[in-house]
Amino acid sequence: MRNVKLGKLWDLLHSSYWFLPTVMAVAAAGLAFLLLAIDSAGSKILSQLTWLYAGGPEGARAVLSAVAGSIITVTATAFSITIVALQLASSNFGPRLLRTFMQDTGNQVVLGTFIGTFIYCLLVLRTIHGEDYQLFVPQLSVTVAIGLAITSVGVLIYFIHHAATIIQVSHVIANVSEDLEQAIDRVFPETLGQSASDQHLVSKIPTDFDAEAHPLNATKTGYLQAIDDQKLMQLADNHRLLLRLQIRPGQFVVKGSELLQVYPRDRITPAFVKHLNDAFLLGHERTEQQDVEFPIDQLVEIALRAISPAVNDPFTAIRCIDRLGAGLAHLATRNFPSPHRYDKTHTLRVIAEPVTFEQLVDAAFNQIRHYGRSDADVTIRLLDAIALVAHHTHHSTQQTVLQRHADMILRGSQEGLAEELDRQALQERYYRATKALKQPQESCKSKSF
């Protein structure tokens, strides 16, 4: 990613309930000052507009007071409902899914509209003077306040519909699946220097690397959210170093643990170490910025909660498996970058710690296979997902990974399924998945001839 820090900043702002409402509140305050200035100027054009508020100061105060009071009451009630919805979502889908709800722009816009309208009415209300002072009734500003009140009613109707929609399991699963697709597009292929796709670019690691390399340790504890890959490549190139990463985004880092190794050690300076540490962004929780496994884990968590004895909802688990199959099928079509990254002169500069197709497939299928082996529908859908992914694979290593999971699903079903007919249906789906895994191999062989 070109600017990892900006991406993290945007992620933090997008996941907060204060940023967008604050921007809208400031905009409402600016609108109030602008319209009050227009009203104070006493333009002749305003006097010709018949649809502007034409009442006196008492009526204007009553209108603005009614709008401000009702809006702040609706705001408190509406977002009390939101807190209850978040609690239900946390118990049904898992606490890690709360981040998805926090990123919902619709709720943020609703909150910003209500707060902005309230602040606008307060700022306009303070400027109205009766006959005891210099008479001033901001007709345009009061009219706009009425318009904002009508808009707030429409936003409230939208909020009721939206709040009922975002807690539906199909909506939650679709959002996480979209995060998975976007994460795959961002990470694969990764552009950290020149990838060694050609055989002649592959160079050996120096024989004295382990003896001469200097470890760089983490300065704090947290999840590795992202790595500024371009900064790493630039530092390695400028100082003529070789960096070998020991960790990848998504993993938990303990203060003092090893992040990477730097070779050779005699070129390392305190300033260089500080710049290297700045390239690793740590946080309290995982994000999907460079961590493809995170949205996979979220889908798996929903599926596991659904097939637990307390919930017993296999249909939700099947939805998650369908989305996992679609995500892995998309992943199978992407190019996995080489861990060896080169500069423009084809000199090895960075050895990454990449995530593999096998690791992602294991994360998607292992736990669901283990806890769902006594459910025929869930187990059969796992084999269907493997068959779906098989049609998109083009490498024998990927097909081997999928075949291993199909074999484990079949063996687990022999113990988990008590009904013979269920085992026969599963055996039939296993043959279909195996056939789909063999077809890409046969097509690749035919192309080679």
C-alpha positions as CSV (number, residue, x, y, z in Angstrom):
1,M,0.0,0.0,0.0
2,R,1.3,3.5,-0.9
3,N,0.5,5.2,2.3
4,V,-0.1,2.8,5.2
5,K,-0.3,5.5,7.8
6,L,-3.0,7.4,6.0
7,G,-4.8,4.1,5.5
8,K,-4.7,3.4,9.2
9,L,-5.8,6.9,10.1
10,W,-8.7,6.7,7.7
11,D,-9.6,3.3,9.2
12,L,-9.6,4.8,12.7
13,L,-11.7,7.7,11.7
14,H,-14.1,5.5,9.6
15,S,-14.5,3.2,12.6
16,S,-15.4,6.0,15.1
17,Y,-18.8,7.5,15.9
18,W,-17.4,10.9,16.5
19,F,-15.5,12.0,13.4
20,L,-18.3,12.3,10.8
21,P,-20.9,13.7,13.3
22,T,-18.3,16.3,14.4
23,V,-17.7,17.3,10.8
24,M,-21.4,17.6,10.2
25,A,-21.9,19.6,13.4
26,V,-19.1,22.0,12.4
27,A,-20.7,22.4,9.0
28,A,-24.1,23.1,10.6
29,A,-22.5,25.8,12.8
30,G,-20.9,27.4,9.7
31,L,-24.2,27.3,7.9
32,A,-25.9,29.1,10.8
33,F,-23.3,31.9,10.9
34,L,-23.5,32.2,7.1
35,L,-27.3,32.5,7.0
36,L,-27.4,34.8,10.0
37,A,-25.0,37.1,8.1
38,I,-27.3,37.1,5.1
39,D,-30.3,37.9,7.3
40,S,-28.4,40.7,9.0
41,A,-27.5,42.2,5.6
42,G,-31.3,42.7,4.9
43,S,-31.1,41.9,1.2
44,K,-34.1,43.1,-0.9
45,I,-34.2,39.7,-2.5
46,L,-35.2,38.1,0.9
47,S,-38.1,40.5,1.2
48,Q,-39.5,39.3,-2.1
49,L,-39.5,35.6,-1.1
50,T,-43.0,34.7,0.1
51,W,-42.1,31.3,1.3
52,L,-39.8,32.5,4.1
53,Y,-40.9,32.5,7.7
54,A,-43.0,35.6,8.3
55,G,-43.8,35.3,12.0
56,G,-42.6,37.4,14.9
57,P,-39.8,36.9,17.4
58,E,-41.9,34.8,19.8
59,G,-43.1,32.5,17.1
60,A,-39.5,32.1,15.8
61,R,-38.3,31.2,19.4
62,A,-41.1,28.7,19.8
63,V,-40.3,27.0,16.4
64,L,-36.6,26.8,17.1
65,S,-37.1,25.6,20.7
66,A,-39.5,22.9,19.6
67,V,-37.2,21.7,16.9
68,A,-34.1,21.7,19.2
69,G,-35.9,20.0,22.0
70,S,-37.5,17.3,19.9
71,I,-34.3,16.6,18.0
72,I,-32.2,16.0,21.0
73,T,-34.9,13.7,22.5
74,V,-35.1,11.7,19.3
75,T,-31.3,11.5,19.2
76,A,-31.1,10.0,22.7
77,T,-33.9,7.5,21.9
78,A,-32.6,6.4,18.6
79,F,-29.1,5.7,19.8
80,S,-30.3,3.9,22.8
81,I,-31.8,1.5,20.3
82,T,-28.5,1.4,18.5
83,I,-26.7,0.3,21.7
84,V,-29.2,-2.4,22.3
85,A,-28.7,-3.6,18.7
86,L,-24.9,-3.7,19.2
87,Q,-25.3,-5.8,22.3
88,L,-27.5,-8.3,20.4
89,A,-25.1,-8.3,17.5
90,S,-22.2,-9.0,19.9
91,S,-23.9,-11.9,21.5
92,N,-25.1,-13.4,18.2
93,F,-22.2,-12.8,15.9
94,G,-19.3,-12.3,18.2
95,P,-17.7,-9.2,19.7
96,R,-15.2,-8.9,16.8
97,L,-18.1,-8.1,14.5
98,L,-18.8,-4.9,16.4
99,R,-16.1,-3.2,14.3
100,T,-18.2,-3.8,11.2
101,F,-21.2,-2.0,12.9
102,M,-18.9,0.9,14.0
103,Q,-17.9,1.4,10.4
104,D,-21.5,1.8,9.2
105,T,-21.7,5.2,7.6
106,G,-25.5,5.3,7.7
107,N,-25.6,5.5,11.5
108,Q,-22.9,8.1,11.6
109,V,-24.8,10.3,9.1
110,V,-28.0,10.0,11.1
111,L,-26.2,11.0,14.3
112,G,-24.5,13.9,12.5
113,T,-27.8,15.1,11.1
114,F,-29.5,15.2,14.4
115,I,-26.6,16.9,16.3
116,G,-26.1,19.3,13.4
117,T,-29.8,20.3,13.4
118,F,-29.7,20.8,17.2
119,I,-26.6,23.0,17.1
120,Y,-28.0,25.0,14.2
121,C,-31.2,25.8,16.1
122,L,-29.3,26.8,19.2
123,L,-27.0,29.2,17.3
124,V,-30.0,30.8,15.5
125,L,-32.1,31.0,18.6
126,R,-29.6,33.2,20.5
127,T,-29.8,35.9,17.9
128,I,-33.6,36.6,17.9
129,H,-34.5,39.9,19.6
130,G,-38.0,41.2,20.5
131,E,-39.3,44.8,20.6
132,D,-37.4,45.5,23.9
133,Y,-34.2,45.3,21.9
134,Q,-33.4,46.0,18.3
135,L,-36.0,43.9,16.6
136,F,-34.4,41.0,14.6
137,V,-36.0,37.9,13.3
138,P,-33.7,35.9,10.9
139,Q,-36.4,34.8,8.5
140,L,-34.1,32.8,6.2
141,S,-32.3,31.1,9.1
142,V,-35.6,30.1,10.7
143,T,-36.9,28.8,7.4
144,V,-33.8,26.6,7.0
145,A,-34.3,25.3,10.6
146,I,-37.8,24.2,9.6
147,G,-36.3,22.5,6.5
148,L,-33.7,20.7,8.7
149,A,-36.4,19.5,11.0
150,I,-38.3,18.0,8.0
151,T,-35.0,16.5,6.8
152,S,-34.5,15.0,10.3
153,V,-37.9,13.3,10.1
154,G,-36.9,11.7,6.9
155,V,-33.5,10.6,8.3
156,L,-35.3,9.1,11.3
157,I,-37.5,7.0,9.0
158,Y,-34.3,5.9,7.2
159,F,-32.6,5.1,10.5
160,I,-35.5,2.8,11.6
161,H,-35.3,0.9,8.4
162,H,-31.5,0.9,8.4
163,A,-31.2,-0.3,12.0
164,A,-33.5,-3.2,11.3
165,T,-31.4,-4.1,8.2
166,I,-27.9,-4.0,9.5
167,I,-28.5,-6.5,12.3
168,Q,-29.8,-9.2,9.9
169,V,-27.4,-12.0,9.6
170,S,-27.4,-12.0,5.7
171,H,-26.4,-8.3,5.8
172,V,-23.6,-8.9,8.3
173,I,-22.2,-11.9,6.3
174,A,-22.3,-9.9,3.1
175,N,-20.4,-7.0,4.6
176,V,-17.7,-9.3,6.0
177,S,-17.5,-11.1,2.6
178,E,-17.0,-7.8,0.8
179,D,-14.2,-6.9,3.3
180,L,-12.6,-10.2,2.4
181,E,-12.8,-9.5,-1.4
182,Q,-11.3,-6.1,-0.9
183,A,-8.5,-7.4,1.3
184,I,-7.6,-10.0,-1.3
185,D,-7.5,-7.3,-4.0
186,R,-5.2,-5.1,-1.9
187,V,-2.8,-7.8,-0.8
188,F,-2.4,-10.1,-3.8
189,P,-0.2,-9.4,-5.6
190,E,1.8,-7.3,-3.2
191,T,4.1,-4.7,-4.7
192,L,7.1,-4.7,-2.4
193,G,10.0,-4.0,-4.7
194,Q,10.4,-6.1,-7.8
195,S,8.9,-9.6,-7.2
196,A,11.2,-12.4,-8.2
197,S,8.8,-14.1,-10.6
198,D,11.6,-15.0,-13.0
199,Q,13.9,-17.8,-12.1
200,H,17.1,-15.9,-12.9
201,L,16.3,-13.3,-10.3
202,V,16.3,-15.7,-7.4
203,S,19.5,-15.3,-5.3
204,K,20.7,-17.1,-2.3
205,I,20.7,-15.7,1.2
206,P,24.3,-15.0,2.3
207,T,25.8,-18.0,4.1
208,D,26.7,-15.8,7.1
209,F,23.3,-14.3,7.4
210,D,22.4,-15.9,10.7
211,A,25.7,-15.0,12.3
212,E,25.9,-11.4,11.0
213,A,22.2,-10.4,11.1
214,H,21.0,-8.2,13.8
215,P,17.5,-8.7,15.2
216,L,15.1,-5.7,15.5
217,N,12.7,-6.1,18.4
218,A,9.2,-4.7,18.9
219,T,8.9,-1.6,21.1
220,K,5.4,-2.2,22.2
221,T,2.7,-4.9,22.4
222,G,-0.2,-5.3,20.0
223,Y,-1.5,-6.7,16.7
224,L,0.6,-6.0,13.6
225,Q,-2.0,-4.1,11.5
226,A,0.1,-3.2,8.6
227,I,3.7,-2.9,7.3
228,D,4.9,0.1,5.3
229,D,6.5,-2.1,2.6
230,Q,7.7,0.8,0.5
231,K,9.5,2.4,3.4
232,L,11.2,-1.0,4.2
233,M,12.4,-1.3,0.6
234,Q,13.6,2.3,0.5
235,L,15.5,1.9,3.8
236,A,17.1,-1.4,2.7
237,D,18.0,0.1,-0.7
238,N,19.5,3.3,0.7
239,H,21.6,1.5,3.3
240,R,22.4,-1.6,1.1
241,L,20.9,-4.0,3.6
242,L,19.0,-7.3,3.5
243,L,15.9,-7.5,5.7
244,R,14.2,-10.7,6.6
245,L,10.8,-10.3,8.2
246,Q,9.8,-12.7,11.0
247,I,6.2,-11.7,11.3
248,R,3.3,-10.8,9.0
249,P,0.2,-8.6,9.4
250,G,-2.5,-10.0,11.7
251,Q,-0.1,-11.7,14.1
252,F,0.2,-10.7,17.8
253,V,3.5,-9.0,18.8
254,V,4.8,-8.9,22.3
255,K,7.2,-6.1,23.3
256,G,10.7,-7.3,22.9
257,S,9.9,-10.0,20.4
258,E,11.7,-10.1,17.1
259,L,10.2,-8.3,14.1
260,L,12.9,-8.8,11.5
261,Q,16.6,-9.5,11.0
262,V,18.9,-6.9,9.4
263,Y,22.1,-7.9,7.5
264,P,24.8,-6.8,7.9
265,R,24.8,-5.5,11.4
266,D,27.7,-3.0,11.0
267,R,25.6,-0.6,8.9
268,I,22.9,-0.2,11.6
269,T,22.5,3.1,13.4
270,P,20.0,4.3,16.1
271,A,18.3,6.5,13.6
272,F,17.9,3.6,11.2
273,V,16.4,1.4,13.9
274,K,13.8,4.1,14.7
275,H,12.9,4.4,11.0
276,L,12.5,0.6,10.8
277,N,10.2,0.5,13.8
278,D,8.1,3.3,12.3
279,A,7.4,0.9,9.3
280,F,5.5,-1.5,11.6
281,L,2.0,-0.3,12.7
282,L,0.7,-1.9,15.8
283,G,-2.8,-1.6,17.3
284,H,-5.1,-3.1,19.9
285,E,-7.1,-5.1,17.4
286,R,-6.7,-6.7,13.9
287,T,-7.8,-5.0,10.8
288,E,-8.3,-6.2,7.2
289,Q,-6.0,-3.5,5.8
290,Q,-3.3,-6.1,5.1
291,D,-4.6,-9.1,7.0
292,V,-6.6,-11.3,4.7
293,E,-7.1,-13.9,7.4
294,F,-9.1,-11.5,9.6
295,P,-12.3,-11.4,7.6
296,I,-12.0,-15.2,7.1
297,D,-11.9,-15.6,10.9
298,Q,-14.9,-13.3,11.2
299,L,-17.0,-15.5,8.9
300,V,-15.7,-18.6,10.7
301,E,-16.7,-17.1,14.0
302,I,-20.3,-16.5,12.8
303,A,-20.5,-20.0,11.5
304,L,-19.2,-21.6,14.7
305,R,-21.7,-19.7,16.8
306,A,-24.5,-20.7,14.5
307,I,-23.7,-24.5,14.7
308,S,-23.2,-24.4,18.5
309,P,-25.7,-26.4,20.5
310,A,-27.0,-23.2,22.1
311,V,-28.0,-21.7,18.8
312,N,-28.3,-24.7,16.4
313,D,-28.7,-22.6,13.2
314,P,-27.0,-24.5,10.4
315,F,-28.5,-22.3,7.7
316,T,-26.4,-19.3,8.9
317,A,-23.3,-21.6,8.9
318,I,-24.1,-22.6,5.3
319,R,-24.3,-18.9,4.3
320,C,-20.8,-18.4,5.8
321,I,-19.4,-21.4,4.0
322,D,-20.8,-20.1,0.7
323,R,-19.1,-16.8,1.2
324,L,-15.9,-18.5,2.3
325,G,-16.0,-20.6,-0.9
326,A,-16.5,-17.5,-3.0
327,G,-13.6,-15.7,-1.3
328,L,-11.2,-18.6,-1.7
329,A,-12.2,-19.0,-5.3
330,H,-11.3,-15.3,-5.8
331,L,-8.1,-15.9,-3.9
332,A,-7.1,-18.9,-6.1
333,T,-7.1,-16.6,-9.2
334,R,-4.7,-14.2,-7.7
335,N,-0.9,-14.3,-7.9
336,F,0.9,-15.0,-4.6
337,P,4.0,-12.8,-4.5
338,S,7.4,-14.3,-4.0
339,P,8.8,-13.8,-0.5
340,H,12.0,-12.5,-2.1
341,R,11.7,-8.9,-3.1
342,Y,14.3,-7.0,-5.2
343,D,15.2,-3.4,-5.9
344,K,15.5,-1.9,-9.4
345,T,19.0,-3.4,-9.8
346,H,17.7,-6.9,-9.1
347,T,19.5,-7.0,-5.7
348,L,17.7,-9.0,-3.0
349,R,16.6,-6.5,-0.3
350,V,13.6,-8.0,1.6
351,I,12.6,-11.5,2.5
352,A,8.9,-11.3,3.5
353,E,6.9,-13.5,5.7
354,P,4.0,-14.2,3.3
355,V,0.7,-15.8,4.0
356,T,0.1,-18.9,1.9
357,F,-3.0,-20.4,0.2
358,E,-2.7,-23.4,2.5
359,Q,-2.8,-21.2,5.7
360,L,-5.9,-19.3,4.5
361,V,-7.7,-22.5,3.5
362,D,-6.9,-24.0,6.9
363,A,-8.3,-20.9,8.6
364,A,-11.5,-21.2,6.6
365,F,-12.2,-24.9,6.9
366,N,-10.5,-26.5,9.9
367,Q,-12.8,-25.3,12.8
368,I,-16.0,-25.6,10.8
369,R,-15.0,-29.1,9.8
370,H,-14.3,-30.0,13.3
371,Y,-17.4,-28.6,15.0
372,G,-19.8,-29.3,12.2
373,R,-19.0,-32.9,11.3
374,S,-22.1,-34.1,13.0
375,D,-24.3,-31.9,10.7
376,A,-24.8,-33.5,7.3
377,D,-25.9,-30.2,5.6
378,V,-22.9,-28.3,6.9
379,T,-20.4,-31.0,6.0
380,I,-21.8,-31.4,2.5
381,R,-21.7,-27.7,1.9
382,L,-18.0,-27.7,2.8
383,L,-17.3,-30.2,0.1
384,D,-19.4,-28.1,-2.3
385,A,-17.2,-25.1,-1.4
386,I,-14.1,-27.2,-2.2
387,A,-15.5,-28.1,-5.5
388,L,-16.3,-24.5,-6.3
389,V,-12.7,-23.4,-5.4
390,A,-11.3,-26.3,-7.4
391,H,-12.7,-24.9,-10.6
392,H,-10.7,-21.7,-10.1
393,T,-7.3,-23.3,-9.1
394,H,-4.5,-23.5,-11.6
395,H,-1.6,-24.8,-9.4
396,S,-1.1,-28.4,-8.2
397,T,-0.1,-27.2,-4.7
398,Q,-3.5,-25.5,-4.3
399,Q,-5.3,-28.6,-5.5
400,T,-3.3,-30.7,-3.1
401,V,-4.4,-28.5,-0.2
402,L,-8.0,-28.7,-1.2
403,Q,-7.8,-32.5,-1.6
404,R,-6.3,-32.8,1.9
405,H,-9.3,-31.0,3.3
406,A,-11.8,-33.1,1.3
407,D,-10.2,-36.2,2.7
408,M,-10.4,-34.9,6.3
409,I,-14.0,-34.0,5.9
410,L,-14.8,-37.5,4.6
411,R,-12.9,-39.2,7.5
412,G,-14.6,-36.9,10.1
413,S,-18.1,-37.6,8.7
414,Q,-17.6,-41.4,9.2
415,E,-17.4,-40.6,13.0
416,G,-19.8,-37.7,13.2
417,L,-22.7,-38.9,11.0
418,A,-24.7,-41.7,12.5
419,E,-27.1,-42.2,9.6
420,E,-25.9,-44.4,6.7
421,L,-27.8,-42.4,4.0
422,D,-26.2,-39.2,5.2
423,R,-22.8,-40.8,4.8
424,Q,-23.7,-42.0,1.4
425,A,-24.7,-38.5,0.3
426,L,-21.5,-37.1,1.7
427,Q,-19.5,-39.8,-0.2
428,E,-21.2,-38.7,-3.4
429,R,-20.3,-35.0,-2.8
430,Y,-16.7,-36.1,-2.0
431,Y,-16.5,-37.8,-5.4
432,R,-17.7,-34.6,-7.1
433,A,-15.2,-32.5,-5.3
434,T,-12.4,-35.0,-6.1
435,K,-13.4,-35.0,-9.8
436,A,-13.4,-31.2,-9.8
437,L,-9.9,-31.2,-8.3
438,K,-8.6,-33.5,-11.0
439,Q,-10.1,-31.6,-13.9
440,P,-7.8,-28.5,-13.6
441,Q,-4.8,-30.9,-13.6
442,E,-6.0,-32.7,-16.7
443,S,-6.6,-29.4,-18.5
444,C,-3.2,-28.1,-17.5
445,K,-1.6,-31.3,-18.9
446,S,-3.6,-31.0,-22.2
447,K,-2.4,-27.4,-22.6
448,S,1.2,-28.4,-22.1
449,F,1.0,-30.8,-25.0
